[in-house]
Amino acid sequence: MMSASFALIPDTFEPWRADDLRVKPASEAWERADYYALRRAVFVGEQRLLEQDRDPRDFQAIPIVAVAHACGMADRVVGAVRIYEEGEGLWYGGRLCVARDYRRHARIGQALVNEAVARARELGCHTFRATVQAANETWFQRLHWRSLERLELLGQPHVLMQAELEHYPFLPRHGGSPPREEHRHG
């Protein structure tokens, strides 16, 4: 009988990523901490767009997160976006980001955009806008956004865009039962 041995080479395997994801407003302290840490990692660390990621809008914004679950337990925040009302019924989304190891996985960015627009509509939004990096304009157009104005922000080209709300149906929330309690794994 012939015996075989295999060498495990770390570069052979992709990093493990949870397939169980939940997109929701951040409600736990650890979710908010991870939300800010992810934004800081992307906009300050990776992209070097900002020296400090937080701004006065964070005081009124609703943070929305994509939480990865491992073995049924909330593990970590892998995506983030914020929404805030700028005027009566005029809402904005911003700081959309996904953890590097989850990009192009399970459409997390699209799920965050859908939840952001749906949540704002639930709160009375009649117009939803975002200022996006010009490199992401086509991606937003595929999600039924239209370009309104080209801008230069932070030394980078950006585009003011508006969601076509008719493509974002009102999503009724589950009523009557309390939200599921989330506990962080590990």
C-alpha positions as CSV (number, residue, x, y, z in Angstrom):
1,M,0.0,0.0,0.0
2,M,1.3,3.3,-1.0
3,S,1.2,6.2,1.4
4,A,0.9,9.8,0.4
5,S,1.8,12.9,2.2
6,F,0.6,16.4,1.4
7,A,2.3,19.7,2.2
8,L,-0.1,22.5,3.2
9,I,1.1,25.7,1.7
10,P,-0.6,28.8,3.1
11,D,-0.9,30.5,-0.3
12,T,-2.9,27.5,-1.6
13,F,-6.1,28.4,0.3
14,E,-8.3,31.5,0.0
15,P,-8.9,33.3,3.4
16,W,-12.1,31.9,5.0
17,R,-15.1,34.1,4.6
18,A,-18.5,33.6,6.2
19,D,-21.4,33.1,3.8
20,D,-23.9,34.0,6.5
21,L,-24.2,37.8,6.4
22,R,-26.9,40.2,7.9
23,V,-27.2,43.8,6.9
24,K,-28.9,46.0,9.5
25,P,-28.5,49.2,11.5
26,A,-25.7,48.9,14.0
27,S,-27.3,48.4,17.4
28,E,-24.6,46.9,19.6
29,A,-21.5,48.7,20.9
30,W,-19.1,46.3,19.2
31,E,-20.9,46.8,15.9
32,R,-20.4,50.5,16.1
33,A,-16.8,50.1,17.1
34,D,-16.2,47.7,14.1
35,Y,-18.1,50.1,11.9
36,Y,-15.8,53.0,12.7
37,A,-12.7,50.8,12.5
38,L,-13.7,49.5,9.0
39,R,-14.3,53.1,7.8
40,R,-11.0,54.2,9.2
41,A,-9.1,51.2,7.6
42,V,-10.6,52.0,4.2
43,F,-10.7,55.8,4.0
44,V,-7.7,56.7,6.1
45,G,-5.5,53.6,5.8
46,E,-6.1,52.2,2.3
47,Q,-7.3,55.1,0.3
48,R,-5.6,57.9,2.3
49,L,-8.5,60.2,1.4
50,L,-9.0,61.5,5.0
51,E,-6.8,62.2,8.0
52,Q,-9.7,61.5,10.3
53,D,-12.8,59.6,9.1
54,R,-15.4,60.9,11.6
55,D,-17.2,64.1,11.0
56,P,-20.1,66.1,12.4
57,R,-22.6,64.1,10.3
58,D,-21.8,61.0,12.4
59,F,-23.8,62.6,15.3
60,Q,-27.0,62.4,13.3
61,A,-26.2,59.5,10.9
62,I,-27.6,56.0,11.2
63,P,-24.8,53.5,10.8
64,I,-25.7,50.4,8.7
65,V,-23.5,47.3,8.9
66,A,-23.0,44.0,7.2
67,V,-22.2,41.5,9.9
68,A,-20.6,38.2,9.1
69,H,-21.8,35.3,11.2
70,A,-19.7,32.2,12.0
71,C,-21.5,29.1,13.3
72,G,-24.7,31.2,13.9
73,M,-22.9,33.8,16.0
74,A,-22.2,37.4,14.9
75,D,-18.5,37.6,14.3
76,R,-17.4,40.9,12.7
77,V,-18.5,43.9,10.6
78,V,-17.5,43.4,7.0
79,G,-19.4,46.3,5.4
80,A,-20.6,49.7,6.4
81,V,-22.5,52.7,5.2
82,R,-24.2,55.7,6.9
83,I,-27.4,57.5,6.1
84,Y,-28.6,60.9,7.3
85,E,-31.3,63.4,6.6
86,E,-30.1,66.7,5.2
87,G,-33.5,68.4,4.8
88,E,-37.1,67.4,4.9
89,G,-37.2,64.1,3.0
90,L,-33.8,64.6,1.5
91,W,-31.5,61.8,2.6
92,Y,-27.8,61.1,1.9
93,G,-25.8,57.9,2.1
94,G,-22.0,57.9,2.6
95,R,-18.9,56.2,3.7
96,L,-19.8,53.0,1.9
97,C,-17.1,50.4,2.3
98,V,-16.5,46.7,2.5
99,A,-13.6,44.9,4.2
100,R,-10.9,44.0,1.8
101,D,-11.3,40.2,2.2
102,Y,-15.0,40.5,1.5
103,R,-15.0,42.6,-1.6
104,R,-16.7,41.0,-4.6
105,H,-18.2,38.5,-2.3
106,A,-22.0,38.0,-1.9
107,R,-22.8,41.5,-3.2
108,I,-22.3,43.1,0.1
109,G,-22.0,46.6,-1.3
110,Q,-25.3,46.2,-3.2
111,A,-27.0,44.9,0.0
112,L,-25.8,47.9,2.0
113,V,-27.1,50.3,-0.7
114,N,-30.5,48.5,-0.7
115,E,-30.8,48.6,3.0
116,A,-29.6,52.3,3.2
117,V,-32.2,53.4,0.6
118,A,-35.0,51.2,2.1
119,R,-34.3,52.4,5.6
120,A,-34.4,56.1,4.5
121,R,-37.6,55.5,2.6
122,E,-39.1,54.0,5.8
123,L,-38.1,57.3,7.6
124,G,-39.8,59.5,5.0
125,C,-37.2,59.9,2.3
126,H,-38.4,61.2,-1.0
127,T,-34.9,61.9,-2.5
128,F,-31.8,59.8,-1.7
129,R,-28.4,61.0,-2.8
130,A,-24.7,60.2,-2.4
131,T,-21.4,61.7,-3.4
132,V,-19.4,58.8,-4.8
133,Q,-15.9,58.4,-6.1
134,A,-15.9,58.8,-9.9
135,A,-14.4,55.3,-10.2
136,N,-17.7,53.9,-8.7
137,E,-20.1,55.8,-10.9
138,T,-20.8,53.0,-13.3
139,W,-21.4,50.5,-10.5
140,F,-24.0,52.9,-9.0
141,Q,-25.6,53.4,-12.4
142,R,-26.2,49.6,-12.6
143,L,-28.0,49.9,-9.2
144,H,-30.4,52.5,-10.8
145,W,-28.7,55.7,-9.8
146,R,-28.3,58.7,-12.0
147,S,-25.4,61.2,-12.1
148,L,-26.3,64.8,-11.2
149,E,-23.0,66.7,-11.0
150,R,-19.3,66.1,-11.2
151,L,-17.3,67.4,-8.3
152,E,-13.7,67.5,-7.0
153,L,-13.5,66.5,-3.3
154,L,-10.4,65.8,-1.3
155,G,-8.4,66.2,-4.5
156,Q,-10.3,63.3,-6.1
157,P,-13.0,63.3,-8.8
158,H,-16.4,62.5,-7.3
159,V,-20.0,62.4,-8.7
160,L,-23.2,63.6,-6.9
161,M,-25.7,60.8,-7.7
162,Q,-29.3,60.2,-6.9
163,A,-31.1,56.9,-6.5
164,E,-34.1,56.2,-8.7
165,L,-36.5,55.4,-5.8
166,E,-39.0,53.5,-8.0
167,H,-36.4,50.8,-8.3
168,Y,-36.2,50.6,-4.5
169,P,-39.5,49.3,-3.3
170,F,-40.6,50.1,0.2
171,L,-39.5,47.1,2.3
172,P,-41.9,46.5,5.2
173,R,-40.2,45.6,8.5
174,H,-41.3,42.8,10.7
175,G,-43.6,44.2,13.2
176,G,-44.8,42.9,16.6
177,S,-41.8,40.9,17.6
178,P,-38.6,42.3,19.2
179,P,-35.4,42.3,17.1
180,R,-33.2,39.2,17.5
181,E,-30.5,39.7,20.1
182,E,-27.0,39.7,18.6
183,H,-24.0,38.4,20.5
184,R,-20.5,38.7,19.2
185,H,-18.6,35.4,18.8
186,G,-15.1,35.3,20.3
